[in-house]
Amino acid sequence: MVKLKGIPAAPGITSGPAYILGKEDFIVPRSAIGAERIPFEIQALEEALINTRKEIVSLQRKISDDMGQEAAEIFDAHLLVLEDRMLIEEVISRLKKERLSVAFIFSEVLKKYVSVLSRTKDEYLRERIADVNDVSRRVLRHLLGEKKRGLGDIKDKVIVVAHDLSPSDTAAMHKQNVCAFVTDIGGKTSHTAIMAKSLEISAVVGVEEATKKIAHGDMLIVDGSAGIVIVNPDEKTLKEYVKEQSRYIELTRRYSSLRDLPPETLDGKRVEIAANMELPEELPSVIEHGARGIGLYRTEFFYMNRKGLPSEEEHFQAYKHVAEKVKPHPVIIRTLDLGGDKFVSQLEVPHDMHPFLGWRAIRFCLARPDIFKVQLRAILRASVYGNLKLMYPMISGIEELKQTNLILEECKAELKKQKTPFNDKLEVGAMIEVPSAALTADILAKEASFFSIGTNDLIQYSLAIDRTNEKIAYLYEPAHPAVLRMIKSVIEAGHNAGRWVGMCGEMAGDPYFVLVLLGLGLDEFSMPPVNIPEVKQVIRSVTMKEASEISRKALTFSTGREVEDFIQKKFKELSK
């Protein structure tokens, strides 16, 4: 039995046989051809390109039907590669000159493309390597007459293990056959992780050398909530996890009955429970799990996998759609938060030596008001169609907040001049995810309508921990006394100024921490939709007096470990 640790990408506990999905790196022989073969080889290339195009367009239609047009646009880049005239002409030119098989020439030309892309400093172009490789494998498969062993062909229930999954691979998954997946690489913001959450398939990514440590057919347990993969578990472990899986399923079933009940304590204290969301296609999941609004609508996805920037109309239509679907509940749109561990693409954000501390989020938006104003105008226009709110990421001080609000006022003036309607009383909040913002929350409250605490970054910056560095992951402590004191300070500063305070970081969706956060007076908890039922259950099982006492006691400990031990003990007591 081997226990592997990775990054939790999508929750749930699943067991089953491993299905190793190879990279399909075809070995193409160097075969000489006669001059008389050249027309036939060119014809074979044209047919392979046509068949590949049909394959991708068909897949794109399926994804559009299942997950929406936005997700299907991932394949636009694949089609662009197929239609690249320079690439095709180079293949034909070399074919005529070198008189080698078209499959060999094609594979050589594509390798050269990948090599050039991997050396460029342009992040958008480097991100195209996966698209080029995916298209290359598809075309070669047609040229060589190979049959793909694809995810769509899997007939039995399996757990897919792969080095990585291309967007097309992930999109082709059928929930009834692929019950989980594990990858060597990837992070929480990768395409793979985003789509896994949409499909609600348990997933663990970033499991180092998983494809080497796991063999085809190995029995696996995947705990997508904890980021753990157990290979060939012994009988005792298997029984424990089967029991744990049954408990998870039973809890999910039981929690679903809470969907329409209010998120309030036993003594009637009401808080708000909202969902974090990335794509409009996640709305059914948001509603199904009983969220009362969107506490964090990330907008980075609009800028990914495309050559140009999204237009104001594209932004507007997306925000309007979500606002109308969720009203009368609120939707908090976080403006562009690019940089750090987020995707960078056509916006030409330079590579920073310390990306989390560099030119990112609101810093980028203030430097590029031409891009920022497109989004702000779209949000303002959509604000008349529902209960929209606006939130700025990574605010570090009052001057930054004032500058940002001035740009917003410019947008309002432009819309007024054009007689375009918008909600002039749109609430504008600040994400508190930098220590300087947390410590000056009383000052920021003069310019912000509300706060939302982004604990993922707040913890990282407060404890000086790079949360993507696995070697120091043990130092990432949400329960660290410094973090708890900072959260308490922000909530108090917000309340003293008459502002409500929410949280959209991972802590808000962790049932253990909910007791402490509730006691500290947090007004809104926003989290991935699948976490909502359990968090609501916790809130409905305690009185405010009990929660306040737990918070007060938690703040007296000296270490994060002591705090965690204490709140886990209280959690178990209340769960009995």
Secondary structure, DSSP 8 states (H G I E B T S, - for coil): -EEEE-EEEE--EEEEEEEEE----------B--GGGHHHHHHHHHHHHHHHHHHHHHHHHHHHHHH-HHHHGGGHHHHHHHT-HHHHHHHHHHHHHH-B-HHHHHHHHHHHHHHHHHH-S-HHHHHTHHHHHHHHHHHHHHHHT-----GGG--S-EEEEES---HHHHHT--TTTEEEEEESS--TTSHHHHHHHHHT-EEEE--TTHHHH--TT-EEEEETTTTEEEES--HHHHHHHHHHHHHHHHHHHHHHTTTTS--B-TT--B-EEEEEESSGGGHHHHHHTT-SSEEEE--GGGGSS-SS---HHHHHHHHHHHHHHHTTSEEEEE----STTS---TT-----SSGGGSS-HHHHHHH-HHHHHHHHHHHHHHGGGSEEEEEESS--SHHHHHHHHHHHHHHHHHHHHTT----TT-EEEEEE-SHHHHHTHHHHTTT-SEEEE-HHHHHHHHHT--TT-GGGGGG--TT-HHHHHHHHHHHHHHHHTT-EEEE-SGGGG-HHHHHHHHHHT--EEEE-GGGHHHHHHHHTTS-HHHHHHHHHHHTT-SSHHHHHHHHHHHHHHHH-
